[in-house]
Every structure is written in C-alpha cells, then in structure tokens.
Amino acid sequence: MSLETDLLLDRRRLKRHLAVWRTLAVLALIGAALVVWFRDVGPIAGPRVARLTVSGIITENRALTDQVIALADDEQVKALIVEIDSPGGSVAGGESLHDAIATVAAKKPVVAVMDGIAASAGYMIAVPAARIFAQSGTLTGSIGVLLPTGEASGLLKTLGVTVDDITSGPLKDQPSFTKPLTPEGREVLHGLVMDMYDQFVGMVAAGRHMDPDKVRELGDGRAYTGRQALKLGLVDAIGGEYQAREWLAKTHDVPAKLPVDEVTTSGLAARMFAGSLTTLFIDAWKSVFSQGVMLDGAWALWQRPGG
C-alpha cells in the first residue's frame, strides 16, 4: 500500500471522527437548549405564583377560563398575578374571565397589575383582585357598554335597491343594516345596554367595595390615568409586578423568590416558539385597533375620542 493511500485512509478516518464529535456537540447544544426552554417556558413543579397575561382585545375563551378556574384548587399555586394591557373587549368575554378570576380570588390572593391600558372590560377583569397596581400613565376605567350599529338605507336607495324583511314581530329586525332604527327598537336596545351596564357596575361595586351610585358617577364611559384612578379609589397603588410581589410577600407570606408560571392553553412547542411571534402579533393588533374599533355585538371597550 502506497504512502499516498495511507494518507487518504487516515484523512477519511479523521473526518469520520470529526463528524461523530460534531454530531455529539450539536446534540449537546440541543439538549442544553431544551433544558433552558423547559426551565423558562415549561411547566413549573412545586410552589409557584401563577401569572395570567391579558393583552389585546378580550373575547370569549373557554379553554383559558377553565385554566384560570383550575388554579383555585391547585395547592401549589400560592397566588395569581393578573397582568393587563387591554382596551377591553366583548361583555361576555370580560364577564367570563372576571368570574374565573373571582373564583381564584375566593381561595387565594390575587393581585392585578395594569400596564399601558386596562380599560372597560380590561378594568372589569381587574376588580376581583385584592389589590390593583397601575402605572401613573396607565389608561383605565372607561366603565360602560357599547353596542355599535349601522345601516345603509341611504346608499341602497341611491343604488335603486329595495329590501323587504318579513319578520315574526316588529322588533325582530332591530337593528337592521337596511333600515334605520325605530324608536321602539332603539328603546329595546338601550335597555339591553343598560342591563349589561348595571351588571358591570355591580362587579366594580363588589370588587372595589364601593357604593353602586358612586360607581355610576365615575362610570360614565370616560378613561382615567392611573394617578387619577388612585385618587378615585379605582386602583390601590402605583407600581408594577415588582411592587405586587412585595405586597404578596408582606401581606400573604408569598415569598418573592417563588417562580412565576405563565397561565397558557398552549402546548410546550407553542410555548417555546411563541414569544417573538406573539409580540409581533400583539403589536400589529394594537396598531389596528388603536385607531378605533367597530364590531358587532355588545362591547365593553375603550375607544379613542374621534376613533
């Protein structure tokens, strides 16, 4: 066997060895990454504090409310932090989440932390908390209910289009996209809105230990800054999650060093890769809805003036 052949065989053996070690190194890196992912986004065993992050428009989410309700009977969950950055959402969605959080609050300490905005249904879900923290510039309050309607009868008439509705009663087509509201229809819809508003007022009065008449006085739909809300009794203190953890430690013996476990309905794979995608989605969602929202159904939603 020639020297050149020996060198070629030695080189091939060396390449195979290098390939094996490179493969092992890659597997080791993947294993380390998985350990970090499990530690940061995987389920946490043992005593912990749960964090429910509510961002963007609040809608009905049965899976999420079930997850929240389950926290009430989880002996390893020592407290719940509700972090809110939402202009509100549907009345039904806000009520469901409010009731789920109230179920937890009946058995263990719950604290709410408001970020940039926690208005309307975003405020609704905060009131079951034993203590509410807001930033000085947080927009909150906006206690009220919105039922958007619209009709295009003028446009249809211009186009020469006529519409005839055959209904079982005079209020079945109220509201209608093809004709204006009748006085009777407006009265009925206003009654629906006011009944939902009364329910909203009752939640705030119960959660904040306020007289319902006082809540109605404050609940004319306007938003307040965190500093204004503090003076009015709608929030308890200025601060964020750090101050919330301090309060839990001081008043409920929930150590500040306990790990925080995010409440989510996602599986592990989704939790590992959702961080940056979720941030992008939320930013896009806010950029659209910050200009004003027109949605069907009854909404407890803060809208910018002129939106």
Secondary structure, 3 states (H helix, E strand, C coil): CCHHHHHHHHHHHHHHHHHHHHHHHHHHHHHHHHHHHHHHHCCCCCCEEEEEEEECCECCCHHHHHHHHHHCCCCCEEEEEEEEEECEEEHHHHHHHHHHHHHHHCCCCEEEEEEEEEECHHHHCCCCCCEEEECCCCEEECCCCECCCCCCHHHHHHCCCCCCCCCCCCCCCCCCCCCCCCHHHHHHHHHHHHHHHHHHHHHHHHHHCCCHHHHHHHCCCCEEEHHHHHHHCCCCEECCHHHHHHHHHHHHCCCCCCCEEECCCCCHHHHHHHHHHHHHHHHHHHHHHCCCCCCCCCEEECCCCCC
